[in-house]
Every structure is written in C-alpha cells, then in structure tokens.
C-alpha cells in the first residue's frame, strides 16, 4: 500500500511549471484582448462623433442650399455655442456628454 502512494506522489512532481507556463499565455491573451477591445470602442466612439458632426453640417448645408440662411445660421450658432460652452473636450470619450445629450443641447440652443 505504501508503495502505491509513494509511486503516485512521485508521478505528480513537477506539475507546477507547465501549468504556470500555460496560465502565463492565457493571461497574456486576455490582456491583449482587453487592449484590442478598448481600442475598438475608442475608435467606434471617435467615428460616431465624426458622423454626428457630419449629419449636423449636412443639415446646415441643405438649409443653405434651400435658401434658408437664417435656419442654417441658427444651427451654426448652436453648434458653436455647444462646443465653446458645454463640451469639456472634443476628444472622443472626454466630451462629458453622450451623443444624444449633445444633440439635445444643440436643439435647445436652436429653439431659443
């Protein structure tokens, strides 16, 4: 009986190093994945901010083209006011407001 236990104990020696090696690669994989996901979210936020700005500028240009210079001017003034007074930064993720909140601020300034 004693020889079976001692033989089993000897067979398990040295298991920590391979497990440690495998876990290091797993941990590095998770770190790399979190960096990639963070960059993806940052890029998506930056692109969304650009698309939102383009949509507002397109509305302003359309109104100018249709001869509604006063309405186009109101949009331009509202955007300038939002950018200069309300936003903390123009960097993605550092504005202090969501896209919807920025649009609501612009609409508030347009309506008076």
N, C-alpha and C positions, 0 to 999 in steps of 0.2 A: 504494500500500500504506500509506503513511504517513497519508494522509487517512482511510482506513477506521479505523485505530487511533485517530486523534485524534477522529473523529466518535463512535466507541464510548465513548471516555473522557469526552467531554462529555455524553453521554446519561446517564451514571451519576452525575453530580454532584447532590448534594442528597438522597441516599437515606437518610442517617443520621437526619434529623429525623422523617420519617414512621415509620421503624422504631422509633425511640425512643418516639414517641407511642403506638404500638400496644403496645409492651412495658410501658409505664407502666400502661396499662389492664389488661393481663394480670396484672401483678404486684399491682395493687390488688385484682383479682378473687380471686387466691389468698389474699391477706391477709384479705379479707372472708370467704372460705370457711373459712379456718382459725379465725377468731373464731366463726363460726356453729357449726362442728363442736365447738369447745371448750365453748361454752355448752350445746350439746345433750348432750354427755357429762356435764357438771356437773349439768344438770337431771335426767338419767336416773339418775345416782347418788343425787341427793337424793331422788327419788321412790322408788327402790329401798329406801333406808334407812327411809323412812316406811312402806312396805308391810311390810318385815320387822318393824318395831316393832308395827304393827297386827296382824300374824299372831301374834306372841308375846302381845300383850294379849288377842287373841281366845281364844287357848288358855287363858289365865288366867281370863278371864270365863266360858268354858264350864265349866271345872272348878269355879268358884264356884257356877255355876248348878246343876251336878250334885251339889252338896253336898260337894265335895272341897276344903274350905277349906284343909286342910294342904298339898295339892299346889299349889293356887293361891298360897299364901303362899311356897312354895319357889320358884316361878317369879318371883314379885315380888322376893324377896330376891336371887335370882341376877342378875336384870337390874339391880337397884340396885348390886350388887357389881361387875358388869362395867362399868357406866357410871362408877362412882366410882373404881375402882381400875385398870382396864385401858385404857380408851379415852383417847387423848391429847386428843381434842376431839370434840364432837358434830357438827361441821361436815362436810358431805359431802366426801369425799376426804382428810380430815385426821384420821380416826379412828386410823389406824395399823394397822388390821386389815381384812380383806375380810369380806364378809357371812357367808361360811362360817365364818371364824375366830371371829367374834363369836358365832355360834350354837354353835360348839363350846365356847367359854368358858362360855356360859350353861349348856350341858348338863353341863359339868364341875362347875360350882358346884351345880347341881341334884342331881347324883348323889353329891355329898359330897366 
